[in-house]
Amino acid sequence: MPRREPPRGIPPYLATGGRTEPLHPLPDLLTRLVWLRVDSEDRLDPVQQELFDAVRGGSVTLAEAAVYLSQPLFAVRILASDLMERQLIQAAPPSAQTDISLLETVLRGLHKLKDTA
C-alpha cells in the first residue's frame, strides 16, 4: 500500500500538545499499532492524522512509526495513546520475544555497511 510522504519539521512539543506522558503505556519499541476503524468523526491534528494514515489498513511498530513521522519515540507514544483513546487504533504486544543476539548482529552489520560507504 503506498504511503504519503511523512510530515516535516513539526516539533515534538507541538505534535504532543506539550504533554510528556501518554494516556496508555506503550513500553516496547516493537509494540504493534493496529488499525481499527476507517475514519474518525473527530478532527485529528495533522501529526495524529499522519500516524493514523501510517497505520491505516494494517499495522506498524512504534519504532517504524517514529521513523515515518520523523518524531522521537516519546512523542509517537503520546500520539498513539491519543488514537487509542479515540478507539481508532489498538496496541498489540510483539508476537515473540526479541532475540537480543540477532539484533546485535544486525547492528554490527549496519555499522560495517556505514563504515564502507
C-alpha positions, -999 to 999 in steps of 0.1 A, spaced: 0 0 0 16 34 -10 21 58 19 21 95 18 53 115 24 60 119 62 54 153 77 85 176 80 96 199 107 68 196 133 85 200 168 76 172 192 62 197 218 37 209 192 29 173 180 20 163 215 4 195 227 32 199 253 24 166 270 52 143 281 33 112 292 9 90 272 -26 81 285 -19 44 278 15 29 285 33 15 254 66 3 267 81 -18 239 96 -4 207 81 -35 189 46 -29 201 24 -30 170 -1 -3 164 -31 -19 147 -57 -1 127 -93 -5 140 -116 20 122 -120 35 88 -120 71 99 -128 94 128 -157 117 132 -134 139 153 -109 161 136 -74 149 142 -43 171 145 -20 169 114 5 146 131 -22 124 146 -37 121 111 -2 111 97 1 84 123 -34 72 116 -27 71 79 6 52 85 -14 25 104 -44 26 80 -53 -9 68 -26 -27 87 -1 -22 114 33 -7 122 55 -9 152 62 21 174 98 22 161 86 22 125 60 50 132 87 71 149 109 69 118 80 75 94 68 106 113 103 119 120 94 122 157 111 109 188 97 78 203 81 96 233 61 118 210 48 88 190 38 70 222 17 100 231 2 103 196 -6 66 196 -21 68 230 -44 96 218 -56 75 189 -61 45 212 -83 67 234 -104 75 204 -106 38 196 -90 43 161 -61 20 167 -51 -6 193 -17 -17 206 -6 -54 202 24 -67 221 52 -82 200 43 -118 190 77 -133 201 105 -125 225 131 -103 210 164 -121 202 190 -97 215 219 -115 199 202 -113 165 196 -75 170 233 -71 180 244 -90 149 222 -68 126 235 -37 144 271 -48 138 263 -54 101 248 -20 98 279 -4 113 301 -22 88 279 -10 59 282 25 72 319 23 76 324 10 40 301 36 24 
